[in-house]
């Protein structure tokens, strides 16, 4: 177990995953967290990252900082998705090695797997086929981060590991319709449809199947792996079951209280037909998620409505 007084750097602590990791660490009594906003430390700037590691000398690093988004964001900003993520990972991983970090955990994504990967997706399916074109820029960057961790482990003996969570949702998710992932976008669309008395238009056919994991469960898995896992092989972190987007939309509508119709824009891309991860390896180590999709949806919508109330009242 990691000493609760160890210096722990959580890169991306204001994002959905990073903030969940911070909550989990604080709840377990860790009291020496190193946190910097993107304004305080631009992780794309090699010089500033080098200075930060030299000054703070972290013992452990959770690398949750990334440029993320859904199909529209990936299609609109491919250059930013590949450049920003490559730069962030390269700088943090390299200086973790240079300054003797004891252990680093890189957060990846299920989109690293081939578009037509057998289901459920096992860790060894990485790089066995072409990627999904709608998110290949992000996927290529994350695969490079995985390979960098493996290379530094092989050449320098660094204890760098990589976790691949499935689709995440929960507090601090991104609800901007231009850049949001599917679940957050659905919550916002149905909320606004209920408020405005309109019918929401949803992307694609509704046929693709996706797996969803509450971000607090992901954070719990990250702490679990930091304590108990040390190997070059990536580790899948999932909920173990998937759901069709059309069925998910119906569940979201029920949680929000929307009773009207919904329309599907079939001209919009579906993305990968299915993304279900095989999480049997982490399960064999003794970890499993605690939050059901139904409960997670209710909690996330409650959080979203609270943020809307604070925004309207001028609370920041």
C-alpha positions in Angstrom: 0.0 0.0 0.0 1.2 3.5 -0.8 2.2 5.7 2.2 -0.6 8.2 2.7 2.0 11.0 3.0 3.6 10.1 -0.3 3.8 13.0 -2.9 1.2 12.1 -5.5 0.7 14.1 -8.7 -2.7 13.9 -10.3 -2.3 15.3 -13.8 -5.7 16.7 -15.0 -7.2 16.9 -11.5 -10.0 19.2 -12.7 -11.3 16.8 -15.4 -13.9 14.1 -14.8 -11.4 11.3 -14.2 -8.7 13.3 -12.4 -11.2 14.9 -10.0 -12.6 11.5 -9.2 -9.1 10.2 -8.5 -8.6 13.2 -6.2 -11.8 12.5 -4.3 -10.9 8.8 -3.9 -7.4 9.7 -2.7 -8.7 12.2 -0.1 -11.3 9.8 1.1 -8.5 7.3 1.8 -6.5 9.8 3.8 -3.8 10.8 1.2 -2.7 14.3 2.3 0.2 15.3 0.0 -1.5 15.7 -3.4 0.3 17.8 -6.0 -2.3 19.6 -8.1 -1.9 22.2 -10.9 -4.4 23.7 -13.2 -3.6 23.9 -16.9 -3.0 27.6 -16.5 -0.5 27.0 -13.8 1.2 24.2 -15.7 0.8 23.6 -19.4 1.7 20.0 -19.8 2.4 20.5 -23.5 5.4 22.7 -22.5 8.4 20.5 -22.0 10.4 23.1 -20.1 7.7 23.8 -17.6 7.0 20.2 -17.0 10.7 19.6 -16.4 10.7 22.4 -13.9 7.6 21.1 -12.1 9.0 17.6 -11.6 12.4 19.0 -10.5 10.7 21.2 -7.9 8.0 18.9 -6.5 9.6 15.5 -7.0 6.5 13.4 -7.1 6.6 9.8 -5.8 3.5 8.7 -7.8 1.8 10.0 -10.9 -1.8 9.5 -12.1 -1.7 10.7 -15.8 -5.4 11.6 -16.3 -4.8 14.8 -18.3 -5.9 14.6 -21.9 -7.8 16.3 -24.6 -11.0 14.3 -24.9 -14.3 14.5 -26.7 -16.9 12.7 -28.8 -17.2 11.9 -32.5 -17.9 15.6 -33.4 -15.0 16.9 -31.5 -12.6 14.3 -32.9 -13.7 15.0 -36.4 -13.5 18.8 -36.0 -10.2 19.0 -34.2 -8.0 16.1 -35.3 -4.8 18.1 -35.1 -5.4 19.2 -31.5 -6.4 15.6 -30.5 -3.2 14.1 -31.7 -0.8 16.9 -30.9 -2.1 17.8 -27.4 -2.3 14.2 -26.2 1.1 13.2 -27.6 2.7 16.3 -26.1 1.1 15.8 -22.7 2.0 12.1 -22.4 5.5 12.5 -23.8 6.5 15.3 -21.3 4.9 13.7 -18.2 6.1 10.2 -18.9 9.7 11.3 -19.7 10.1 13.5 -16.8 8.6 10.9 -14.4 11.5 8.8 -15.5 14.1 11.5 -15.3 13.1 12.5 -11.8 12.7 9.0 -10.4 8.9 8.7 -10.0 8.3 5.3 -8.2 5.2 4.5 -10.2 3.0 6.1 -13.0 -0.4 5.1 -14.2 -1.5 6.2 -17.6 -5.2 6.5 -18.4 -6.2 5.4 -21.9 -9.5 4.5 -23.5 -11.4 1.6 -25.1 -11.1 3.4 -28.5 -7.5 2.1 -28.8 -8.9 -1.2 -30.0 -9.5 -2.1 -33.7 -12.9 -1.0 -35.1 -13.9 -4.6 -35.9 -12.3 -6.1 -32.8 -13.8 -9.4 -31.5 -16.2 -8.8 -28.6 -15.6 -8.5 -25.8 -12.2 -6.8 -26.4 -9.2 -8.4 -24.7 -6.0 -6.5 -23.9 -4.1 -8.6 -26.5 -6.3 -7.3 -29.3 -4.4 -4.0 -29.4 -2.9 -3.3 -32.8 -4.5 -6.3 -34.5 -6.6 -4.3 -37.0 -7.5 -0.8 -38.3 -8.9 1.8 -35.9 -12.3 3.4 -36.0 -11.8 6.5 -38.3 -14.0 8.8 -36.2 -11.6 8.7 -33.2 -8.3 7.5 -34.7 -6.4 10.7 -33.8 -7.1 10.3 -30.1 -6.6 6.5 -30.3 -3.2 6.8 -32.0 -2.0 9.2 -29.4 -3.1 6.9 -26.5 -1.5 3.9 -28.2 1.7 5.9 -28.4 1.4 6.7 -24.6 1.0 3.0 -23.9 4.0 2.1 -26.0 6.0 4.8 -24.3 5.2 3.4 -20.8 6.2 -0.1 -22.1 9.4 1.2 -23.6 10.5 3.0 -20.5 9.7 -0.1 -18.4 11.8 -2.3 -20.8 14.8 0.0 -21.1 14.9 1.8 -17.7 12.9 -0.5 -15.4 10.3 2.1 -14.7 7.1 0.9 -13.0 4.8 2.6 -15.5 1.4 0.9 -16.0 -1.6 1.7 -18.2 -5.3 1.3 -17.5 -7.9 1.3 -20.3 -11.3 2.4 -19.0 -14.5 1.9 -21.0 -16.9 4.9 -21.6 -17.0 7.0 -18.5 -19.7 9.3 -17.0 -20.4 11.1 -13.8 -19.6 14.4 -12.0 -17.5 16.9 -14.0 -18.4 15.3 -17.3 -18.4 17.6 -20.3 -22.0 18.5 -21.3 -21.1 20.8 -24.2 -23.0 19.4 -27.2 -20.1 20.2 -29.5 -17.6 18.1 -27.6 -19.5 15.8 -25.2 -19.5 12.0 -25.2 -22.7 10.2 -25.8 -24.1 9.8 -22.3 -23.6 13.4 -21.2 -24.9 14.6 -24.6 -28.1 12.5 -24.1 -28.7 13.9 -20.6 -28.4 17.4 -21.8 -30.6 16.9 -24.9 -33.4 15.3 -23.0 -33.2 17.8 -20.2 -33.5 20.7 -22.7 -36.2 18.9 -24.6 -38.3 18.5 -21.5 -37.7 22.2 -20.5 -38.5 23.6 -23.9 -41.2 21.1 -25.0 -39.3 20.0 -28.1 -38.3 16.6 -29.5 -34.6 15.9 -29.4 -32.7 14.8 -32.5 -30.1 12.1 -31.7 -27.1 11.1 -33.8 -27.0 7.9 -35.8 -29.2 4.9 -35.8 -29.2 4.0 -32.1 -28.0 0.5 -32.9 -24.4 0.7 -31.7 -23.7 -0.9 -28.3 -21.6 0.8 -25.6 -20.4 -0.1 -22.1 -20.5 2.6 -19.4 -18.6 2.9 -16.1 -19.2 5.5 -13.4 -16.2 7.6 -13.0 -16.0 7.0 -9.2 -15.7 3.3 -10.0 -12.9 4.1 -12.5 -11.1 6.1 -9.8 -11.4 3.2 -7.4 -9.9 0.9 -10.0 -7.0 3.3 -10.6 -6.1 3.3 -6.9 -6.5 -0.5 -6.8 -4.1 -0.9 -9.7 -1.6 1.6 -8.3 -1.4 -0.5 -5.2 -1.5 -4.0 -6.7 -0.5 -4.1 -10.3 2.9 -4.0 -12.0 3.2 -5.2 -15.5 3.8 -4.0 -19.1 0.4 -5.4 -20.3 -2.4 -2.8 -20.3 -5.4 -3.4 -18.0 -9.0 -3.1 -19.1 -11.4 -1.5 -16.7 -15.0 -2.0 -17.5 -18.5 -2.7 -16.2 -18.9 -6.1 -17.9 -22.0 -5.4 -19.9 -23.1 -3.1 -22.7 -26.3 -1.5 -23.9 -27.7 -0.3 -27.3 -27.6 3.5 -27.6 -31.4 3.5 -28.4 -32.0 1.7 -25.1 -29.7 4.0 -23.2 -31.6 7.0 -24.7 -34.8 5.5 -23.4 -33.3 5.1 -19.9 -32.0 8.7 -19.9 -35.4 10.0 -21.0 -37.0 8.2 -18.0 -34.4 9.6 -15.6 -34.9 13.1 -16.9 -38.7 12.8 -17.0 -39.0 13.4 -20.7 -42.2 11.7 -22.1 -42.1 12.9 -25.7 -40.8 11.5 -29.0 -37.2 11.3 -30.2 -35.8 11.5 -33.7 -32.6 9.8 -35.1 -30.5 11.6 -37.6 -29.2 8.6 -39.6 -27.0 10.8 -41.7 -24.7 11.2 -38.7 -22.0 8.5 -38.0 -22.5 5.7 -35.5 -18.9 5.1 -34.7 -17.8 1.6 -33.8 -20.7 -0.9 -33.9 -19.8 -2.3 -30.5 -17.3 -1.6 -27.7 -17.5 -4.1 -24.9 -14.3 -4.7 -22.9 -13.2 -8.0 -21.4 -12.3 -6.9 -17.8 -11.7 -10.5 -16.5 -8.0 -9.8 -15.7 -8.8 -7.0 -13.2 -11.7 -9.0 -11.9 -9.3 -11.9 -11.2 -7.2 -9.5 -9.1 -10.3 -8.8 -6.9 -11.7 -5.6 -8.3 -15.3 -5.0 -9.5 -17.5 -1.9 -10.1 -20.0 -0.8 -7.4 -22.4 1.5 -9.3 -25.2 0.2 -11.5 -26.0 2.2 -14.7 -29.5 3.1 -13.4 -28.1 4.5 -10.1 -25.2 6.2 -11.9 -27.6 7.9 -14.4 -29.7 9.3 -11.5 -26.7 10.6 -9.6 -25.2 12.2 -12.7 -28.4 13.9 -13.7 -28.8 15.2 -10.1 -25.2 16.6 -10.3 -25.9 18.2 -13.7 -29.1 19.9 -12.4 -27.2 21.2 -9.4 -24.6 22.8 -11.7 -27.3 24.4 -13.8 -28.8 25.9 -10.6 -25.5 27.2 -9.5 -24.9 28.7 -12.9 -28.2 30.5 -12.9 -27.6 31.9 -9.4 -24.2 33.1 -10.3 -22.3 30.6 -8.1 -19.0 29.5 -9.5 
